[in-house]
Amino acid sequence: MKNFILFLLVLVIASVSALFFAQNDSLVEIRYFGGVISWQMNWVLVAFLCFGFLFGAFSFSASLFTTKMKLAHAKRKLADCERELANLRTLPVSDKY
């Protein structure tokens, strides 16, 4: 059932995207410092959608890498503390009170 609902959702999104893509076929000029490019609006939208996805994935991966490094450091520190605790538990208890 879950796969069927996911299939329907993908189908609806694909058909809405196709309709949106078909409606935006006018030419637009993109002016930049080096010149001018004339593209169809739908390809401009697709290009910027891909650029935004890649930029978001890159920024997320940088954040994920930082978090994984902090986690690795915390695991090493925990292992050191557990090793120290195990050593302290094996020491004989001498009470001089």
Beta strands, then each sheet from edge to edge (+ up, - down):
strand 1: 27-32
strand 2: 35-40
sheet 1: 1+ 2-
end
